[in-house]
Amino acid sequence: MESELQSYHYVLDDEKIPVPASEIDRDWIAETVNEVAASISAQEFEPTPSASACGYCDFRIACPAAEI
């Protein structure tokens, strides 16, 4: 079964915004989700430091990549 409508789910606000998707979008989304899942399974967590991300991270004190 193919989905014709996806949504962004903003977790902090618990809000879902519907987004129509093309075939290319569906393929890209599936590929991205599979890559992220594989990285999580392999416990590969590359830091992506930024002032906004690091400011809320519980590990910023111990992280050598943290930007505070």
PyMOL commands that set and color helices and strands:
alter all, ss='L'
color gray80, all
select helices_A, chain A and resi 23-41+51-54
alter helices_A, ss='H'
color red, helices_A
select strands_A, chain A and resi 5-10+15-20
alter strands_A, ss='S'
color yellow, strands_A
deselect
rebuild
show_as cartoon
